[in-house]
Amino acid sequence: MSEFISLIKATLVGRQFEVVSRRFGLYGNPETRRCIAERLGIRTSRVHSIEMRALKRLRSAMSRRNDLRDHLATIFRAQALEVAR
């Protein structure tokens, strides 16, 4: 897992890694956009924008790295199931 996080960290820039890691709970429990916004002192719309750019960047990286794509797909699927509950 730490290898996977290193790959994500190397792909994302600026606040993107912090937002994505908090949003999808890479180091613990996932957080809402509102919680992340309060922690970073920015608006929730800005958190959303950063998250969308980061995901776009990761999708682009996934097209080049199959192992990254498999890990991300697993995490996002699990996250989607948790959110749907």
C-alpha positions as CSV (number, residue, x, y, z in Angstrom):
1,M,0.0,0.0,0.0
2,S,2.8,2.5,0.8
3,E,4.2,1.9,-2.7
4,F,0.8,2.8,-4.1
5,I,0.6,5.9,-2.0
6,S,4.1,6.9,-3.2
7,L,2.9,6.6,-6.8
8,I,-0.1,8.8,-6.1
9,K,2.1,11.3,-4.3
10,A,4.5,11.5,-7.2
11,T,1.6,12.0,-9.7
12,L,-0.3,14.8,-7.8
13,V,0.9,18.4,-7.2
14,G,0.2,21.0,-4.6
15,R,-2.8,20.4,-2.4
16,Q,-4.1,17.6,-4.7
17,F,-2.5,14.8,-2.7
18,E,-3.8,16.2,0.6
19,V,-7.3,16.6,-0.7
20,V,-7.5,13.2,-2.4
21,S,-5.9,11.4,0.6
22,R,-8.3,12.9,3.0
23,R,-11.3,12.6,0.7
24,F,-10.8,8.9,0.1
25,G,-9.3,8.0,3.4
26,L,-5.8,6.8,2.3
27,Y,-4.5,7.3,5.8
28,G,-7.6,6.7,7.8
29,N,-11.3,7.6,7.6
30,P,-12.6,9.4,4.5
31,E,-13.6,13.1,5.1
32,T,-16.3,15.2,3.6
33,R,-15.4,18.2,1.3
34,R,-16.7,20.5,4.1
35,C,-14.4,19.0,6.7
36,I,-11.4,19.2,4.3
37,A,-12.3,22.8,3.4
38,E,-12.4,23.8,7.1
39,R,-9.1,22.1,7.7
40,L,-7.4,23.9,4.8
41,G,-9.2,27.2,5.2
42,I,-10.7,27.2,1.7
43,R,-14.2,26.9,0.2
44,T,-15.9,23.5,-0.4
45,S,-16.1,24.5,-4.1
46,R,-12.3,24.9,-4.2
47,V,-11.9,21.4,-2.6
48,H,-14.2,20.0,-5.3
49,S,-12.2,21.7,-8.0
50,I,-8.9,20.4,-6.6
51,E,-10.4,16.9,-6.2
52,M,-11.6,16.8,-9.8
53,R,-8.3,18.0,-11.2
54,A,-6.5,15.4,-9.2
55,L,-8.7,12.6,-10.3
56,K,-8.3,13.7,-13.9
57,R,-4.5,13.7,-13.4
58,L,-4.7,10.2,-11.8
59,R,-6.8,8.9,-14.7
60,S,-4.2,10.1,-17.1
61,A,-1.5,8.4,-15.1
62,M,-3.6,5.3,-14.9
63,S,-3.6,5.0,-18.7
64,R,0.2,4.6,-18.4
65,R,0.3,2.4,-15.3
66,N,-1.9,-0.6,-15.1
67,D,-1.0,-1.3,-11.4
68,L,-2.0,2.2,-10.3
69,R,-5.3,1.8,-12.2
70,D,-6.1,-1.5,-10.4
71,H,-5.4,-0.1,-7.0
72,L,-7.3,3.1,-7.6
73,A,-10.3,1.2,-9.1
74,T,-10.4,-1.0,-6.0
75,I,-10.3,2.0,-3.6
76,F,-12.8,4.0,-5.5
77,R,-15.2,1.1,-5.8
78,A,-15.0,0.4,-2.1
79,Q,-15.4,4.1,-1.4
80,A,-18.5,4.3,-3.6
81,L,-20.1,1.4,-1.8
82,E,-19.4,3.0,1.6
83,V,-20.9,6.3,0.5
84,A,-24.0,4.6,-0.9
85,R,-24.8,3.0,2.4
